[in-house]
């Protein structure tokens, strides 16, 4: 992983833009990959518990991949104080378990168009929370304008007749807004932890713990994931690897940069998701 001596790389504006765009591309590619995964694993659209198990497998594998790489790079995985262990568990539950519980239930109770737009509200939450938490990351006219333009862009790329229906379902659109808020809280909490802990270790443990909780919850609720074939396994591995790469790179950017300028790139996720879904679905 990148050491502290490479801080200048991750504070270069062009590098930040490239890495943030790559992360959003990877997260955007998850939408068609997940959809195809449901088909390959024969997971019914209404089977939320099995979706929890599927997501849990994804994040457990993602976390293990990062922890194995961290171990091979000489990072100390087991020399963690009880306080840090508790903090990592909290981060995993917030950023992975809670976020995806609300996300999967919300997606199942709304349309894809509305879901994409509601999920993009996470950028607003990140910028607003950063304004009140960090003295050097206050709201400005440029940030407000950027957020508004980004949100309009997401609406345009997802425009359809469905947008003219102004109904609001708390279990649908409401849960997606909560998921976006939880993601923002988790990102800021993770930024705090990476001040004194290695980014790869923090990301690996949070994904593994959060994924394990999702898996157990899904199994307790009756969820199961079968039909492991070569293609379905490749889809699951791809989802795990993109999570490992995107979350670790994103946490690196947040470690060395202000939350606001990085979070604005989140508006690219539904745009990449729409384009890639049109190609692969």
N, C-alpha and C positions, 0 to 999 in steps of 0.2 A: 504494500500500500504506500501511498504518498506520505512522506515524512513532513515534519514541521518546516524543514528547510525549503520545501516546495510551496510555501505559503504564497509567494509572489505569483506563481502560476495560477492559483485559484482566485486571485484578486484582480487579474487582468480582465478587463471588460469584455474583450473579444473571446477569450477563453471561457469566461463565465457564460456568455451567450451561446457558444457552441455546445458546451456541456449541458446547460439547462435545456436547450433545444433537443439534444440527444435523449435526455431523460424523458422529456415529454413525448418524443417519438416512440420510445420504448413503451411508456405507459399507454399511449394511444394504440399501439399495436396489440396491447393486451385485450382490447375489446373484441376484435374478430377472432383472436386466439381462444378466448374464453367461450365465445359463442360456438366455435367449432369443437372445443373441448366438451361442451355439454352434449353435442350431437354424438361425438365419438364414444363418450362414456355412457350414453343413453340416460342422461339426467333430464328429467321432465322440467319444463320451465317453472312449474309451481312447486317443485320439490326443493324448498329452501334448506332443510337439513343436509341434503346431499351436496348442495352448493357450498355449504359451510365446510363439509369434509373435503371437497375438491379444492377449495381455497386454502384450507388448512394444510393439505399435502403440499400445495404450491409453496407456501411460506416456510414450512418446516424444511423443505429441501433447499430453499433459497438461503435460509439462515445457516444450515449446515455447510453449504458451499462456501459461504463467507468465513465461517469459523475455521474450516479446514485450511483455507488460503491464509487466514490470519496466523494460524498455528505454524504453517510452513514458512511464514515470513518472520517468525520469531516472536510474535505477540504472545503475551501471557494470558491464557484464557481462564485459568482457574485461580489466579491470584487476585480475587475480587473481594472487596470488603462486603460485609452484610448490608451496609447502607447502599453501596453501588448495585448489589444484587437486587435489592428491593427497587431501586430506581430503574434498572433495566427491565424488571418484571412489569412495573407500572407503564413504562414506555411501550413494551410489547402489547400489553392489554389495550392501551389507548390507541396507538398508531395502527395496530393490525387487527386485533380482535374486535374492539368496539366499532372501529370505522367500518369494517367489512360486514359486521352484523347489520348495521343501519343501511349500508350501501346495497347489499343483496336483497334485503326486504324492500327497500325503497324502489329499486330497479324493477322488482316483480310487481309493483303496484302503480306503475306509471308507464308512459310511453318512452321510447328511446330518445325522442326529440327533447321532451321536457326533462328527462333524466340527465342528458348531456348538459343542458343549460343550468339546472339546479346544482349539479356537481361542480360547475365552474365558479360557484359562489365562494368556494374555498379561498380564492385569491383575495376577495374582499376581506374575509375574516383574517387572513394572514397579515394584510397591510394594516388593518385596524388594530389588531392585537399588538403588532410591532410598535405602533404609534404610542400605545400606553405602557409598554414594557421597556422599550429601549429609548434612551434619551437622544441617540444619534440616528433614529429611524422614524422621524416624525412624518405625518401626512403633509403632502405638498400639492400644489396645483397640478404639477406634472404627474404625480402618482394617481391623483383622483381622475385626471383626464385619461391616463393610460388604462386604468381599471374600467372606466366607462366604455372606452373604445374597444377594449378587449372583450367586454361582455356583449357589446353590440355585434362584434365580429362572430362570436359564438352563436348568437341568435340568427345572424344572417346565414351562416353555413348550415344551420339546422332548421332553416325556415321551412314550414309546411303549413297546411291548413290546420293542423293540430294546435299550432300556436295561437290560433284565434279562439280556442276553447280555454277560457280563463278559470276552469275548475281547479280546485286545490285539494288534494288528498293528503292528509297528514301522514298516513302510512306509506305514501308514495313520495311526492315531492318534499314533504316535511322531513321524512327520514333521510333523504338525500342531502338536504341542507344541513341536518345534524351531522351526517357523515363528513361533509365538507368542513364543518366547524371542528370536528374531532381531529381530522387530518391536520388542520392548522395548529391546533393545540399540541398535537404530537410532534409536529415539526419544530415548534419553538422549544418544547421540552427536550427534544433530542439535541437541539443546538446547545442547550445548557449542559447536557451530559458530556458532549464532545469537547467541552473546554478542558476537561481533565482526564478524558478517556479516549482511547483510540477509536476512530470513526468506524473501522471495519468490525471491531469487537462489539461496539454499541449496536450497529446495524444488524450484525449477525445474531446476537442474542435476542434483540427485540423482534426480529422476524421469526426466529425459532420459537420463542415463548408464545408470541401472539398466534402463530400458526398452530402450535400444539393445543392451545386453548380453543381455537376454532374447530379443530379436528375433534376434540373430545366433546365439545358442545353439540356438533353435528351428529356424532355417533349416539350420544345420549338421547337426542331428539328423534333418532331412528334413521338418520341419513347413512347411505352407503355409496361407495364408488367401486364399480366393477368394470368389466370389459377392458382390461388392460391389453392393448395390442401395441404393435410397433408404432403406429401413427399416433394413437392416443397418448402413449408414453412420451413420444417426442414433443407433443403439444404441451404436456405437463412440465417436461424438462425445460422447454423454451420459456414458459411462464415463470418458472423458478429462476432461471438465469437472468431474465430481464429484470425481475424484482431485485435480485442481488446487485446487478449493475446499477440500475436506476436509483434505488434507495441509498446505496453507499455513495454514489457520486453526488446525489442531491444533498445528503448530509454533509459532505465535504464542502459544497458550495455554501451551505448555511453556516458552517463552522467559521468560515473566513470572510463572509459577506453579510450585509444587512439583509433582513428577511424580506423587506418590501421589494427591492429590485429583482431578487431571485424569484419570488412568488408570482410576479406578474407573468412569467413564462408559462404558468399553469394554464393560461387560456389557450395554449397550443394543443393541449391534450385532446379536447373534443374535436378540434379541427383535424389533427392527425388520425384520431379515431374514426371520424366520418370518412376521410379519404381512404384509409386502409380497409375499412369495412366495405366500402363500395367496390374495392378491388378484389378482396378475398372472400366476401360473403355472397 
